[in-house]
Amino acid sequence: MGYPSRGRQGAKMLNVSDGSHKKRWEQFGLGRAATRVALLNNDLYVVHGAKNVAEIFRNPSVGVAPAYGIALKHCFGMSRKAAQTYFADTSGSRPRPIWGSNVQPRNRVMYRTHENLLQGLLGSGLAPATDRFERYWTDHLCSMDISSHWVEYPDLPEFFEANLGKIVVQAIFGPALLSQSPGFVRDMWAFDQVVMSLAKRLPWICIPQAYIVRRRLFQYVKRWHTFAKASSPRAEDVQEDDVNAFWGSKTIRERYEMLLDVESQDQDSVASTDLGFIWAAVTNVVPSAMTLTLQVCKNATVRSELREDLAQMIEPDCRLKFDLQKLEKHPLLLSMYAETLRFGVQIHVPRNAPHADIAVGNVQIPQSKLMVMNTWLAHTDETVWNTKKGSHPLDGFWPQRFLVDPKDPSSGPTKKGYGIRDRAMKTDGECGNAFFSTEGLEGAWIPFGGRGIGLP
């Protein structure tokens, strides 16, 4: 979970993405592992440097619940009473609670949420979710009557938002949400344009439209919850297809029931939480997919190579279906996906140590103070990342950045020979082929909110 700073708008709480801001941040934090930033109502610490970021992510004494509660309360409309459950959860997201915590097991909302999504999106639920997405996306593309002729489209982001956004919602949360509220996706993108104004805690009188569109989305989610709960069979009679039709998956239904089991949570608070989850899912997947597509289209060499390779992966019975087992192992696609997450995603990843001060390099961070790791600073750290002596700068997209060529010692994502260990692990039969690698990038590449706590 990162602070809201993604989506089409690309809004930022701490602007470091352009060159001048980044240079000032580097100068300000020179020689420090963390930089204290004084805010109106509190201080926060910006942690930088791959080694320091990695140590934070590995530390079992840190959690993320307060930042999560802030986002739910101010961005997604959760009540003060319900949000207090998140502020009070000092137990962390790992199976073993943070030492010093006395939170009751049922109120370990961050751990329970994380485990639910871990199983649903990476564990036993991964294959069914992939199948649903492929089926919905293939059906949708077929319904669009795409011809073999090129058509000029005036707004590429709008095309992705309207089409891919709809499929992401259906695949994760089921078709009932959109059938009950056909305007949901359109309003979701309108909300994405104003969510940072809500994060700044501006009052209704300053940004009435932000509060209006949030309220409308909130009502959509509550309507879906009510319909799904009333329409789905009893737990003992349920079939997977029944769950998919109303809840999207067993994971989402169990998440709904789990959140209601937590103290001080009710139908309204669960609707706020699911609104945040839906927004995060859609505004992560869609812009990333659009960035990847755009970069493929811009590079004639890459486009030609991918077309030739992907043509061999098309299923014989449908020109829009691919052999996913082959697709997910394609080195160049993997590299471009990883580069998309490096180049195209900027978030501020929050953590705090609720029960003790924490040492980060040469800086002592007081107990419960908010720490943030900015992905743009990490993803443009020239002490770690390989640019091939400046020929592939970090403010640009390099499709092959994550490829290691055994015949090229200067290849791979990192400087200082970090990829050598990966090369040595390859078998003799694999030598000669470039392969995908993230070796040596711990703390420098932060694609999913960070190790241990980040959402799948």
C-alpha positions as CSV (number, residue, x, y, z in Angstrom):
1,M,0.0,0.0,0.0
2,G,1.4,3.3,-1.0
3,Y,0.2,6.9,-0.5
4,P,-2.1,7.9,-3.3
5,S,0.2,9.2,-6.1
6,R,-0.6,7.1,-9.1
7,G,-3.2,7.0,-11.8
8,R,-3.6,9.3,-14.8
9,Q,-3.1,12.5,-12.9
10,G,0.2,11.4,-11.4
11,A,-0.3,13.6,-8.5
12,K,2.4,13.7,-5.8
13,M,2.5,14.4,-2.1
14,L,6.3,15.2,-2.3
15,N,7.2,16.2,-5.8
16,V,10.6,14.6,-6.7
17,S,9.9,13.3,-10.2
18,D,11.4,16.1,-12.3
19,G,15.1,16.7,-12.5
20,S,15.3,19.9,-10.5
21,H,13.3,18.6,-7.6
22,K,15.2,15.4,-7.5
23,K,18.6,17.2,-7.5
24,R,17.4,19.4,-4.5
25,W,16.3,16.3,-2.6
26,E,19.7,14.6,-3.2
27,Q,21.6,17.7,-2.1
28,F,19.3,18.1,1.0
29,G,19.8,14.5,2.0
30,L,23.4,14.2,1.1
31,G,25.2,11.9,3.5
32,R,22.0,11.0,5.4
33,A,20.2,7.7,5.5
34,A,16.9,9.6,6.2
35,T,15.8,13.2,5.9
36,R,13.4,14.7,8.4
37,V,10.6,16.8,6.8
38,A,8.7,19.2,9.1
39,L,4.9,19.3,8.3
40,L,2.3,21.5,9.8
41,N,1.0,18.8,12.2
42,N,3.9,16.4,12.4
43,D,7.2,15.3,11.0
44,L,8.0,12.5,8.6
45,Y,11.3,11.0,7.5
46,V,12.2,10.3,3.9
47,V,14.4,7.2,3.8
48,H,16.8,6.9,0.9
49,G,19.6,4.7,-0.3
50,A,19.0,1.1,-1.4
51,K,20.7,-0.4,1.7
52,N,18.6,1.7,4.1
53,V,15.3,1.0,2.2
54,A,16.0,-2.7,2.2
55,E,16.7,-2.7,6.0
56,I,13.3,-1.0,6.6
57,F,11.5,-3.6,4.5
58,R,13.2,-6.4,6.3
59,N,12.7,-5.0,9.8
60,P,10.0,-7.0,11.6
61,S,9.3,-4.0,14.0
62,V,7.7,-1.8,11.3
63,G,4.2,-1.6,10.1
64,V,1.9,0.4,7.9
65,A,-1.5,0.6,9.6
66,P,-1.5,4.3,10.5
67,A,-0.8,5.4,7.0
68,Y,-3.4,3.0,5.7
69,G,-5.9,4.6,8.2
70,I,-5.1,8.1,7.1
71,A,-5.8,7.2,3.5
72,L,-9.0,5.4,4.3
73,K,-10.3,8.3,6.4
74,H,-9.3,11.3,4.3
75,C,-9.3,9.8,0.7
76,F,-12.0,7.2,0.9
77,G,-14.4,8.6,3.5
78,M,-14.1,6.2,6.4
79,S,-15.5,7.5,9.7
80,R,-13.2,8.5,12.5
81,K,-14.4,5.7,14.7
82,A,-13.8,3.0,12.1
83,A,-10.4,4.4,11.1
84,Q,-9.3,4.3,14.7
85,T,-9.1,0.5,14.4
86,Y,-6.4,0.9,11.8
87,F,-4.5,3.5,13.9
88,A,-4.7,1.2,16.9
89,D,-3.4,-1.9,15.0
90,T,0.2,-1.8,16.0
91,S,0.7,-5.5,15.4
92,G,2.0,-5.3,11.8
93,S,1.2,-7.4,8.8
94,R,3.3,-10.4,9.5
95,P,2.0,-13.6,11.1
96,R,4.0,-12.8,14.3
97,P,2.8,-9.5,15.9
98,I,5.3,-6.8,16.4
99,W,6.9,-7.1,19.8
100,G,5.1,-5.0,22.4
101,S,1.7,-5.2,20.6
102,N,-1.4,-6.4,22.5
103,V,-3.9,-6.2,19.7
104,Q,-6.5,-8.9,19.8
105,P,-6.3,-11.4,17.0
106,R,-9.6,-10.4,15.4
107,N,-8.5,-6.8,15.3
108,R,-5.2,-7.4,13.5
109,V,-6.9,-5.9,10.5
110,M,-3.7,-5.3,8.5
111,Y,-2.4,-8.9,8.9
112,R,-5.9,-10.4,8.1
113,T,-6.2,-8.1,5.1
114,H,-2.8,-9.0,3.8
115,E,-3.2,-12.7,4.2
116,N,-6.6,-12.6,2.4
117,L,-5.2,-10.8,-0.6
118,L,-2.0,-12.9,-0.6
119,Q,-4.0,-16.1,-1.0
120,G,-6.5,-14.5,-3.4
121,L,-4.0,-12.8,-5.7
122,L,-0.8,-14.8,-5.4
123,G,-1.8,-18.1,-3.8
124,S,-4.6,-20.5,-4.7
125,G,-6.6,-17.6,-6.2
126,L,-4.0,-16.6,-8.8
127,A,-4.9,-19.1,-11.5
128,P,-8.6,-18.5,-11.3
129,A,-8.1,-14.7,-11.3
130,T,-5.8,-15.0,-14.4
131,D,-8.4,-17.2,-16.2
132,R,-11.2,-14.7,-15.4
133,F,-9.2,-11.7,-16.7
134,E,-8.2,-13.6,-19.9
135,R,-11.8,-14.6,-20.5
136,Y,-13.3,-11.2,-19.9
137,W,-10.6,-9.4,-21.9
138,T,-10.8,-11.8,-24.8
139,D,-14.6,-11.5,-24.9
140,H,-14.4,-7.7,-24.7
141,L,-11.9,-7.5,-27.5
142,C,-14.0,-9.7,-29.7
143,S,-17.0,-7.5,-29.1
144,M,-15.1,-4.4,-30.2
145,D,-15.0,-5.6,-33.9
146,I,-11.4,-4.7,-34.3
147,S,-10.4,-4.7,-38.0
148,S,-6.9,-5.1,-39.6
149,H,-6.8,-1.4,-40.5
150,W,-5.2,1.2,-38.3
151,V,-7.6,3.6,-36.6
152,E,-6.5,6.9,-35.1
153,Y,-7.8,7.3,-31.5
154,P,-7.8,10.8,-30.1
155,D,-7.1,9.9,-26.4
156,L,-5.0,6.8,-25.6
157,P,-5.5,7.1,-21.8
158,E,-9.2,7.3,-22.2
159,F,-9.2,4.2,-24.4
160,F,-7.3,2.2,-21.7
161,E,-9.4,3.6,-18.9
162,A,-12.7,2.8,-20.4
163,N,-11.8,-0.6,-21.7
164,L,-9.1,-2.2,-19.6
165,G,-10.5,-0.5,-16.5
166,K,-13.8,-2.2,-16.9
167,I,-12.1,-5.6,-17.3
168,V,-10.0,-5.2,-14.2
169,V,-13.1,-4.4,-12.1
170,Q,-14.9,-7.5,-13.5
171,A,-12.0,-9.9,-13.1
172,I,-11.4,-9.0,-9.5
173,F,-14.7,-7.9,-8.1
174,G,-17.2,-9.6,-10.5
175,P,-19.7,-8.4,-13.1
176,A,-22.4,-7.5,-10.6
177,L,-20.7,-4.3,-9.5
178,L,-20.8,-2.8,-13.0
179,S,-24.2,-4.3,-13.9
180,Q,-25.6,-2.6,-10.8
181,S,-23.7,0.7,-11.4
182,P,-22.8,1.1,-15.1
183,G,-21.2,4.5,-14.5
184,F,-18.7,3.1,-12.0
185,V,-15.6,3.1,-14.2
186,R,-16.3,6.6,-15.5
187,D,-16.7,8.0,-12.0
188,M,-13.6,6.1,-10.8
189,W,-11.4,8.0,-13.2
190,A,-13.1,11.3,-12.3
191,F,-12.3,10.4,-8.7
192,D,-8.7,9.7,-9.6
193,Q,-8.4,13.3,-10.9
194,V,-9.4,14.7,-7.5
195,V,-8.2,12.1,-4.9
196,M,-5.0,14.1,-4.1
197,S,-7.2,17.1,-3.1
198,L,-8.9,14.9,-0.6
199,A,-5.5,13.6,0.6
200,K,-4.5,17.2,1.3
201,R,-7.6,17.3,3.7
202,L,-9.2,20.3,1.9
203,P,-12.8,21.0,3.2
204,W,-15.9,20.4,1.1
205,I,-16.4,24.1,0.4
206,C,-13.0,24.1,-1.5
207,I,-13.5,20.9,-3.5
208,P,-17.2,20.0,-3.6
209,Q,-16.9,17.9,-6.7
210,A,-14.3,15.7,-5.1
211,Y,-16.7,14.9,-2.2
212,I,-19.6,14.5,-4.6
213,V,-17.9,11.9,-6.8
214,R,-16.5,10.0,-3.8
215,R,-20.0,9.8,-2.3
216,R,-21.4,8.5,-5.6
217,L,-18.7,5.8,-5.7
218,F,-19.3,4.9,-2.1
219,Q,-23.0,4.4,-2.8
220,Y,-22.1,2.2,-5.8
221,V,-20.0,0.0,-3.6
222,K,-22.6,-0.3,-0.9
223,R,-25.2,-1.1,-3.5
224,W,-23.0,-3.9,-4.8
225,H,-22.4,-5.3,-1.3
226,T,-26.1,-5.4,-0.6
227,F,-26.9,-7.0,-3.9
228,A,-24.1,-9.6,-3.7
229,K,-25.0,-10.5,-0.1
230,A,-28.7,-10.9,-0.9
231,S,-28.2,-12.8,-4.1
232,S,-25.3,-15.2,-3.4
233,P,-26.1,-18.7,-2.0
234,R,-25.5,-19.7,1.6
235,A,-21.9,-20.6,2.4
236,E,-22.6,-24.3,2.6
237,D,-24.4,-24.3,-0.8
238,V,-22.0,-22.0,-2.7
239,Q,-20.4,-23.0,-6.0
240,E,-17.4,-21.1,-7.3
241,D,-19.4,-19.8,-10.3
242,D,-22.0,-18.4,-8.0
243,V,-19.3,-16.5,-6.0
244,N,-17.8,-15.1,-9.2
245,A,-21.1,-13.8,-10.5
246,F,-21.7,-11.7,-7.4
247,W,-18.4,-11.1,-5.5
248,G,-15.9,-11.8,-8.3
249,S,-14.2,-14.5,-6.3
250,K,-14.2,-16.3,-3.0
251,T,-11.4,-14.0,-1.8
252,I,-13.5,-10.9,-2.1
253,R,-16.5,-12.5,-0.3
254,E,-14.2,-13.7,2.5
255,R,-12.6,-10.2,2.7
256,Y,-16.0,-8.6,3.1
257,E,-17.0,-11.0,5.9
258,M,-13.5,-10.7,7.5
259,L,-13.6,-6.9,7.7
260,L,-17.1,-7.0,9.3
261,D,-15.7,-9.2,12.0
262,V,-13.2,-6.5,13.0
263,E,-14.2,-4.3,15.9
264,S,-15.8,-1.0,15.0
265,Q,-16.2,-1.9,11.4
266,D,-19.6,-1.8,9.7
267,Q,-21.2,-1.8,6.2
268,D,-20.1,1.8,5.6
269,S,-16.5,1.3,6.7
270,V,-16.2,-1.9,4.6
271,A,-17.5,0.1,1.6
272,S,-14.8,2.7,2.2
273,T,-12.2,0.0,2.4
274,D,-13.3,-1.7,-0.8
275,L,-13.5,1.7,-2.6
276,G,-9.8,2.2,-1.8
277,F,-9.0,-1.4,-2.9
278,I,-10.8,-1.0,-6.2
279,W,-9.2,2.4,-6.9
280,A,-5.7,1.0,-6.1
281,A,-6.3,-2.0,-8.3
282,V,-7.6,-0.1,-11.3
283,T,-5.2,2.9,-11.2
284,N,-2.2,0.6,-10.9
285,V,-3.0,-1.9,-13.7
286,V,-4.4,0.5,-16.3
287,P,-1.6,3.2,-16.4
288,S,1.1,0.5,-16.2
289,A,-0.5,-1.4,-19.1
290,M,-0.8,1.7,-21.2
291,T,2.8,2.7,-20.5
292,L,4.0,-0.7,-21.6
293,T,1.9,-0.7,-24.7
294,L,3.1,2.8,-25.6
295,Q,6.7,1.9,-25.2
296,V,6.3,-1.2,-27.5
297,C,4.6,0.9,-30.1
298,K,7.4,3.6,-30.0
299,N,10.3,1.1,-30.5
300,A,10.2,-0.5,-34.0
301,T,12.9,-3.1,-33.1
302,V,11.2,-4.2,-30.0
303,R,7.8,-4.2,-31.7
304,S,9.1,-6.4,-34.5
305,E,10.8,-8.9,-32.1
306,L,7.7,-9.2,-29.9
307,R,5.3,-9.7,-32.9
308,E,7.5,-12.5,-34.2
309,D,7.8,-14.2,-30.8
310,L,4.2,-13.7,-29.8
311,A,2.9,-15.1,-33.0
312,Q,4.3,-18.4,-31.9
313,M,2.3,-18.3,-28.7
314,I,-1.2,-17.8,-30.1
315,E,-3.6,-20.6,-29.2
316,P,-4.7,-22.4,-32.4
317,D,-8.4,-22.0,-31.7
318,C,-8.5,-18.2,-31.1
319,R,-6.3,-15.4,-32.5
320,L,-6.7,-13.4,-29.2
321,K,-5.6,-16.1,-26.8
322,F,-2.0,-16.8,-25.9
323,D,-0.2,-19.7,-24.2
324,L,0.2,-17.9,-20.9
325,Q,2.9,-20.3,-19.6
326,K,5.1,-19.3,-22.5
327,L,4.1,-15.6,-22.3
328,E,5.0,-15.2,-18.7
329,K,8.5,-16.6,-19.3
330,H,9.4,-14.4,-22.3
331,P,12.6,-12.5,-21.2
332,L,12.0,-9.3,-23.1
333,L,8.4,-9.0,-21.9
334,L,9.5,-9.6,-18.3
335,S,12.2,-6.9,-18.7
336,M,9.7,-4.4,-20.2
337,Y,7.2,-5.2,-17.4
338,A,9.8,-4.6,-14.7
339,E,11.0,-1.5,-16.5
340,T,7.4,-0.2,-16.6
341,L,7.2,-0.5,-12.9
342,R,10.5,1.2,-12.4
343,F,9.9,4.0,-14.9
344,G,6.1,4.6,-14.8
345,V,5.1,4.2,-11.1
346,Q,5.8,6.9,-8.5
347,I,4.4,6.3,-5.0
348,H,5.5,7.1,-1.4
349,V,5.7,3.8,0.5
350,P,4.9,4.4,4.2
351,R,6.1,2.6,7.2
352,N,6.4,3.3,11.0
353,A,7.9,1.6,14.0
354,P,5.0,1.7,16.6
355,H,6.8,0.3,19.7
356,A,10.4,1.5,19.5
357,D,12.8,4.0,18.0
358,I,14.5,2.7,14.9
359,A,18.0,3.3,13.6
360,V,18.3,3.9,9.8
361,G,22.0,4.2,9.0
362,N,23.2,7.3,10.8
363,V,19.7,8.6,11.7
364,Q,17.6,7.7,14.8
365,I,13.9,7.8,13.9
366,P,11.6,8.2,16.9
367,Q,8.9,5.7,17.7
368,S,5.7,6.0,15.7
369,K,7.1,8.6,13.3
370,L,6.0,8.2,9.7
371,M,8.8,7.0,7.3
372,V,8.3,7.1,3.5
373,M,10.4,5.6,0.7
374,N,9.9,7.4,-2.5
375,T,10.1,5.0,-5.5
376,W,11.3,7.7,-7.9
377,L,14.4,8.4,-5.8
378,A,15.0,4.6,-5.5
379,H,14.3,3.9,-9.2
380,T,16.7,6.7,-10.4
381,D,19.6,6.0,-8.0
382,E,22.6,6.1,-10.3
383,T,24.8,4.4,-7.7
384,V,22.9,1.2,-8.2
385,W,21.3,1.2,-11.7
386,N,23.1,0.4,-14.9
387,T,22.8,3.0,-17.6
388,K,25.6,1.6,-19.8
389,K,27.8,4.7,-19.2
390,G,24.9,7.1,-19.7
391,S,23.6,5.6,-23.0
392,H,20.3,4.5,-21.3
393,P,19.6,7.3,-18.6
394,L,17.3,6.5,-15.8
395,D,14.7,9.1,-16.7
396,G,14.1,7.2,-19.9
397,F,12.6,3.8,-20.7
398,W,15.1,1.0,-21.7
399,P,13.3,-2.2,-22.7
400,Q,16.3,-4.4,-22.1
401,R,17.3,-2.9,-18.8
402,F,16.5,-6.1,-16.8
403,L,18.1,-8.5,-19.3
404,V,21.5,-10.1,-18.6
405,D,23.5,-11.2,-21.6
406,P,26.1,-13.8,-20.7
407,K,28.2,-12.5,-23.6
408,D,28.0,-8.8,-22.4
409,P,29.6,-8.0,-19.0
410,S,28.0,-4.6,-19.1
411,S,24.5,-5.9,-19.4
412,G,22.0,-6.3,-16.5
413,P,20.0,-3.9,-14.4
414,T,22.7,-3.0,-11.8
415,K,26.2,-1.6,-11.7
416,K,29.1,-3.3,-9.9
417,G,28.6,-6.7,-11.4
418,Y,25.6,-7.6,-9.4
419,G,24.4,-9.9,-12.2
420,I,27.4,-12.1,-12.1
421,R,25.9,-14.5,-9.5
422,D,22.8,-14.9,-11.7
423,R,25.0,-15.7,-14.7
424,A,26.9,-18.4,-12.7
425,M,23.6,-20.0,-11.8
426,K,22.7,-20.6,-15.4
427,T,23.2,-24.1,-16.9
428,D,25.4,-24.7,-19.8
429,G,22.5,-25.3,-22.1
430,E,21.1,-21.8,-21.3
431,C,24.4,-20.0,-21.9
432,G,24.3,-17.6,-24.8
433,N,20.7,-16.4,-24.3
434,A,19.8,-13.2,-22.5
435,F,17.7,-13.8,-19.4
436,F,15.6,-11.7,-17.1
437,S,17.2,-10.7,-13.7
438,T,16.5,-8.5,-10.7
439,E,19.6,-9.6,-8.9
440,G,21.1,-6.9,-6.7
441,L,18.0,-4.6,-6.7
442,E,16.7,-5.0,-3.1
443,G,15.8,-1.6,-1.9
444,A,16.4,0.0,-5.3
445,W,13.4,-1.5,-7.2
446,I,10.2,-1.2,-5.3
447,P,7.4,-2.3,-7.6
448,F,4.6,-3.5,-5.3
449,G,4.8,-1.4,-2.1
450,G,7.8,-3.1,-0.6
451,R,8.8,-6.4,0.8
452,G,6.7,-8.1,3.5
453,I,3.8,-5.7,3.6
454,G,3.2,-4.5,0.1
455,L,0.1,-5.7,-1.5
456,P,0.2,-8.3,-4.3
